[in-house]
């Protein structure tokens, strides 16, 4: 797959220009042993993942490529995520499609890839067999695998797994019985992330209420990811990558079925 053109570089500048540009998070200092481009995460304990609204999708219902802005708590842009997928794949396969998310920094340099190759008859949420898991691989800028994210068996509660580079399950993302948001139910929907080695809580993925208009008339979703600031940046990156899998397998499925 070719690398899609990302957004223009976002550069924080003083004066009137700032009124027209997204404010960028200042570049961080080097972090020893950190994959290139992930140094930003060493300074953060949460990010907001905000999906952009596409007017073509709003007006026609045509499924377009998803794009997200990843922001810090000061509303400064940290990264930008753009989906790469085929038109026929989006039309025919919907949320079950294969895709690549290219996550770039504010200088349009790729820092992460979230890749899920299309596989027929995978992704079943009520089957516990290995063949029904739909793995997405997360890679750094140099193509090194950081880990995997996949669905696990769930019929009543959404359940996802975070896997290490050997595809050993290391953490679970546990959703509630009712992950739906609507006008009559606007509370955040939390997906706690639990480390299997000690049963400790290491973070939370939350579906955030985006407002009546955005939720009612678009397919755009907002998420918040929280984690300890001391957590390894690779684990933070895997949790952020998991947002795109949860969104695709829970919320895009719901909206397609409405």
SULUR-V484949 format. One line per field, one symbol per residue. phi: phi as a letter, one per 40 degrees, with the letter a starting at -180 (. if undefined). A space follows every 10 residues. Layout:
phi->???
This chain:
phi->.cccccccdb bcbcgcdccb bccccddccc bdgcddgccd cccbbabbbb cccbcccccb gccbccbbbb bcccgccbab bbcbacdccc ccbfccccab ccbbccbgcc babbbbccbc gbgccbbccc cccbcbcbbc dcgcccibba cbcabbbcab bbbcccgccb abbbcccbcc badcabccbc bcbbcccbgc cbiacbcccc hdccccbbbc bbbbbbaccc cdcccccccc ccdccccccb cccccccc
